[in-house]
Amino acid sequence: MPGPKRIRLQVMLDAPSKELTRSLLKRVHKHEPVEVQQRLESRLTTLATHLDGVGDLKVGDTLDLDYVPGRGVLL
């Protein structure tokens, strides 16, 4: 389906954002073929840097990942 998209992450436990980053990257490496991982590598590195910069996450916090056509993903 064309157009903008949003993934909203609702935080359910207190943790450093680096834990979210580690979990996300672990799942990508576990569930995606090597070819897909290679294509996504630079974009995942950028996303990881931004997620790590969020700091401490608290219960009830939300993170929105918005895909904007022609622009990319915004956090």
C-alpha positions in Angstrom: 0.0 0.0 0.0 1.6 3.3 -1.0 1.8 6.3 1.3 3.2 7.1 4.7 3.3 4.4 7.4 3.8 4.4 11.2 5.1 1.9 13.7 4.4 2.9 17.3 6.4 1.2 20.0 4.9 1.4 23.5 7.5 0.9 26.2 6.5 -1.7 28.7 9.5 -1.7 31.0 12.2 0.8 32.2 15.4 0.2 30.2 18.1 2.1 28.4 17.3 2.6 24.8 20.5 0.6 23.9 18.5 -2.5 25.1 15.8 -1.8 22.5 18.5 -1.3 19.8 20.3 -4.5 20.8 17.0 -6.5 20.7 16.0 -5.0 17.3 19.3 -5.8 15.7 19.4 -9.3 17.1 16.0 -10.1 15.6 17.0 -8.7 12.2 20.1 -10.9 12.2 18.1 -13.9 13.4 15.1 -13.6 11.0 16.4 -11.9 7.8 18.6 -13.6 5.1 22.2 -12.3 4.8 21.4 -10.6 1.5 18.7 -8.5 3.2 20.9 -7.7 6.2 23.6 -6.5 3.8 21.2 -4.2 2.0 19.9 -2.8 5.3 23.3 -2.5 7.1 23.9 1.3 6.7 20.3 2.1 7.4 20.2 -0.1 10.5 23.4 1.5 11.8 21.8 5.0 11.4 18.6 3.8 13.1 20.6 2.2 15.9 22.5 5.5 16.5 19.2 7.4 16.7 17.6 4.9 19.0 20.7 4.8 21.3 20.5 8.6 21.6 17.0 8.5 23.1 18.4 7.6 26.5 16.5 5.9 29.3 13.0 4.6 28.3 10.3 4.6 30.9 7.1 2.5 31.1 4.4 4.3 29.1 6.9 6.1 26.7 6.1 5.8 23.0 8.5 5.8 20.1 7.0 6.5 16.6 8.9 5.3 13.5 7.3 7.2 10.6 8.0 6.3 7.0 7.5 9.3 4.8 7.7 8.6 1.0 10.6 10.5 -0.6 12.1 11.3 2.8 12.7 8.1 4.6 12.1 7.0 8.2 11.8 9.5 11.0 12.0 8.8 14.7 
